[in-house]
Structure formats: structure tokens, C-alpha cells
Amino acid sequence: MDYAQTRETLSGHRARIEALRAEMRQIQADVIPQPVADYELSRPGGPVRLSELFGAKDDLFVIHNMGTGCPACTMWADGFNGVYDHLADRAAFVVSSPNTPDVQRAFAAGRGWRFPMVSHQGTSFAADMGYHRNGGWQPGLSVFQRQGDQILRVSDTELGPNDDFCSAWHMFAMLPQGAAGWFPKFNYA
């Protein structure tokens, strides 16, 4: 197929993807929220309740990060760092991992991360949200809303190659060979 035909075919596929996304947004808008407990997590200043992470916002993004041992989770967090101000203008945003607050703080400082972090170590938070399976942590995103004294989970999704939350994979998909076996690293020196 020549370039013009390929471009036209791909444009048609992208239009179908956008129509499917519109359908998904409508399904999401109609969800019956899941009540969740007001978990006690930890941060450098001490314990913090899930309800406190909302700050002045009614919506909260929680990134379920596997911690300092995962270069892929680190790449996602690097990307979130770049859009943090935009996200935090609309909703509260926090990254949660099993690492201790001191380990998180040192790792975040080394990467230049600006977003808040909490540790779910010693809690059932990540497991209850579905992000601890088969004996290991899983990456994902949960979205919560605060309605009065109640915390509701309104959506969640797993994070991984080709998801909607890391542009690198979509950029690689534009290459004829795709990612070609590439996997994120902590450093590229």
C-alpha cells in the first residue's frame, strides 16, 4: 500500500478509535461509583488519610506505581511530572507506591518529580483497588470523587505498554518496526 493509501486507512482506524472512546466516556459517565474506605497511608510528614489527598478538589487521581524497582513505572511517572500542573489544576493528583516515604522522597528528588507521593506499605489499599495480584504489585490509575464524607471510586485502569497514558509507546507505534523490543531504563547514559 502506498503512503497516501496507508495514511487514509490509518485515518479511518483513528476515527473508529475516537468513536469507541466517545462510547467509553459515555459508559464511564453512567457508572455506579464504588464506595471505598478512608485508607490511612503515609508520607514524609506522617500518616495521611485518602480523604486528605483531595485537598480543595472533589476529584482525585491516584497512580498505583510499583516503586523504585520498576523502570516502566518510573517512565510513566516521568511523563506525569511533565503534565502535573495541568492535571492538578483540575483534580488532585498523587502517586502511591509500596516504598517507604523516605525512599520515595530520595527517588523523586533524583528524578526531579514535583507531584505528591504516598506510601501504601503495610495497608491493603493497592490490593483492595485490584493492583496487587499474583504476589506482586501492578501499575494502574484509580479515580476517586469525594461526595460529602464519602469517598467513591469512579474509574480505574491498568497501566502498561500501549495504554493511553504514556506517549512514548504511541510515538514508537509510528515507526515501521514499532518499539522493536525497546523497554524503559532508569538512565540512558
Secondary structure as a PSIPRED ss2 file (coil, helix, strand):
# PSIPRED VFORMAT (PSIPRED V4.0)

   1 M C   1.000  0.000  0.000
   2 D C   1.000  0.000  0.000
   3 Y H   0.000  1.000  0.000
   4 A H   0.000  1.000  0.000
   5 Q H   0.000  1.000  0.000
   6 T H   0.000  1.000  0.000
   7 R H   0.000  1.000  0.000
   8 E H   0.000  1.000  0.000
   9 T H   0.000  1.000  0.000
  10 L H   0.000  1.000  0.000
  11 S H   0.000  1.000  0.000
  12 G H   0.000  1.000  0.000
  13 H H   0.000  1.000  0.000
  14 R H   0.000  1.000  0.000
  15 A H   0.000  1.000  0.000
  16 R H   0.000  1.000  0.000
  17 I H   0.000  1.000  0.000
  18 E H   0.000  1.000  0.000
  19 A H   0.000  1.000  0.000
  20 L H   0.000  1.000  0.000
  21 R H   0.000  1.000  0.000
  22 A H   0.000  1.000  0.000
  23 E H   0.000  1.000  0.000
  24 M H   0.000  1.000  0.000
  25 R H   0.000  1.000  0.000
  26 Q H   0.000  1.000  0.000
  27 I H   0.000  1.000  0.000
  28 Q H   0.000  1.000  0.000
  29 A H   0.000  1.000  0.000
  30 D C   1.000  0.000  0.000
  31 V C   1.000  0.000  0.000
  32 I C   1.000  0.000  0.000
  33 P C   1.000  0.000  0.000
  34 Q E   0.000  0.000  1.000
  35 P E   0.000  0.000  1.000
  36 V E   0.000  0.000  1.000
  37 A C   1.000  0.000  0.000
  38 D C   1.000  0.000  0.000
  39 Y C   1.000  0.000  0.000
  40 E E   0.000  0.000  1.000
  41 L E   0.000  0.000  1.000
  42 S E   0.000  0.000  1.000
  43 R E   0.000  0.000  1.000
  44 P C   1.000  0.000  0.000
  45 G C   1.000  0.000  0.000
  46 G E   0.000  0.000  1.000
  47 P E   0.000  0.000  1.000
  48 V E   0.000  0.000  1.000
  49 R E   0.000  0.000  1.000
  50 L H   0.000  1.000  0.000
  51 S H   0.000  1.000  0.000
  52 E H   0.000  1.000  0.000
  53 L H   0.000  1.000  0.000
  54 F H   0.000  1.000  0.000
  55 G C   1.000  0.000  0.000
  56 A C   1.000  0.000  0.000
  57 K C   1.000  0.000  0.000
  58 D C   1.000  0.000  0.000
  59 D E   0.000  0.000  1.000
  60 L E   0.000  0.000  1.000
  61 F E   0.000  0.000  1.000
  62 V E   0.000  0.000  1.000
  63 I E   0.000  0.000  1.000
  64 H E   0.000  0.000  1.000
  65 N C   1.000  0.000  0.000
  66 M C   1.000  0.000  0.000
  67 G C   1.000  0.000  0.000
  68 T C   1.000  0.000  0.000
  69 G C   1.000  0.000  0.000
  70 C C   1.000  0.000  0.000
  71 P H   0.000  1.000  0.000
  72 A H   0.000  1.000  0.000
  73 C H   0.000  1.000  0.000
  74 T H   0.000  1.000  0.000
  75 M H   0.000  1.000  0.000
  76 W H   0.000  1.000  0.000
  77 A H   0.000  1.000  0.000
  78 D H   0.000  1.000  0.000
  79 G H   0.000  1.000  0.000
  80 F H   0.000  1.000  0.000
  81 N H   0.000  1.000  0.000
  82 G H   0.000  1.000  0.000
  83 V H   0.000  1.000  0.000
  84 Y H   0.000  1.000  0.000
  85 D H   0.000  1.000  0.000
  86 H H   0.000  1.000  0.000
  87 L H   0.000  1.000  0.000
  88 A H   0.000  1.000  0.000
  89 D H   0.000  1.000  0.000
  90 R H   0.000  1.000  0.000
  91 A C   1.000  0.000  0.000
  92 A E   0.000  0.000  1.000
  93 F E   0.000  0.000  1.000
  94 V E   0.000  0.000  1.000
  95 V E   0.000  0.000  1.000
  96 S E   0.000  0.000  1.000
  97 S E   0.000  0.000  1.000
  98 P C   1.000  0.000  0.000
  99 N C   1.000  0.000  0.000
 100 T C   1.000  0.000  0.000
 101 P H   0.000  1.000  0.000
 102 D H   0.000  1.000  0.000
 103 V H   0.000  1.000  0.000
 104 Q H   0.000  1.000  0.000
 105 R H   0.000  1.000  0.000
 106 A H   0.000  1.000  0.000
 107 F H   0.000  1.000  0.000
 108 A H   0.000  1.000  0.000
 109 A H   0.000  1.000  0.000
 110 G H   0.000  1.000  0.000
 111 R H   0.000  1.000  0.000
 112 G C   1.000  0.000  0.000
 113 W C   1.000  0.000  0.000
 114 R C   1.000  0.000  0.000
 115 F C   1.000  0.000  0.000
 116 P C   1.000  0.000  0.000
 117 M E   0.000  0.000  1.000
 118 V E   0.000  0.000  1.000
 119 S E   0.000  0.000  1.000
 120 H C   1.000  0.000  0.000
 121 Q C   1.000  0.000  0.000
 122 G C   1.000  0.000  0.000
 123 T C   1.000  0.000  0.000
 124 S C   1.000  0.000  0.000
 125 F H   0.000  1.000  0.000
 126 A H   0.000  1.000  0.000
 127 A H   0.000  1.000  0.000
 128 D H   0.000  1.000  0.000
 129 M C   1.000  0.000  0.000
 130 G C   1.000  0.000  0.000
 131 Y C   1.000  0.000  0.000
 132 H E   0.000  0.000  1.000
 133 R E   0.000  0.000  1.000
 134 N C   1.000  0.000  0.000
 135 G C   1.000  0.000  0.000
 136 G E   0.000  0.000  1.000
 137 W E   0.000  0.000  1.000
 138 Q C   1.000  0.000  0.000
 139 P C   1.000  0.000  0.000
 140 G E   0.000  0.000  1.000
 141 L E   0.000  0.000  1.000
 142 S E   0.000  0.000  1.000
 143 V E   0.000  0.000  1.000
 144 F E   0.000  0.000  1.000
 145 Q E   0.000  0.000  1.000
 146 R E   0.000  0.000  1.000
 147 Q E   0.000  0.000  1.000
 148 G C   1.000  0.000  0.000
 149 D C   1.000  0.000  0.000
 150 Q E   0.000  0.000  1.000
 151 I E   0.000  0.000  1.000
 152 L E   0.000  0.000  1.000
 153 R E   0.000  0.000  1.000
 154 V E   0.000  0.000  1.000
 155 S E   0.000  0.000  1.000
 156 D E   0.000  0.000  1.000
 157 T E   0.000  0.000  1.000
 158 E E   0.000  0.000  1.000
 159 L C   1.000  0.000  0.000
 160 G C   1.000  0.000  0.000
 161 P C   1.000  0.000  0.000
 162 N C   1.000  0.000  0.000
 163 D C   1.000  0.000  0.000
 164 D C   1.000  0.000  0.000
 165 F C   1.000  0.000  0.000
 166 C C   1.000  0.000  0.000
 167 S H   0.000  1.000  0.000
 168 A H   0.000  1.000  0.000
 169 W H   0.000  1.000  0.000
 170 H H   0.000  1.000  0.000
 171 M H   0.000  1.000  0.000
 172 F H   0.000  1.000  0.000
 173 A H   0.000  1.000  0.000
 174 M C   1.000  0.000  0.000
 175 L C   1.000  0.000  0.000
 176 P C   1.000  0.000  0.000
 177 Q C   1.000  0.000  0.000
 178 G C   1.000  0.000  0.000
 179 A C   1.000  0.000  0.000
 180 A C   1.000  0.000  0.000
 181 G C   1.000  0.000  0.000
 182 W C   1.000  0.000  0.000
 183 F C   1.000  0.000  0.000
 184 P C   1.000  0.000  0.000
 185 K C   1.000  0.000  0.000
 186 F C   1.000  0.000  0.000
 187 N C   1.000  0.000  0.000
 188 Y C   1.000  0.000  0.000
 189 A C   1.000  0.000  0.000
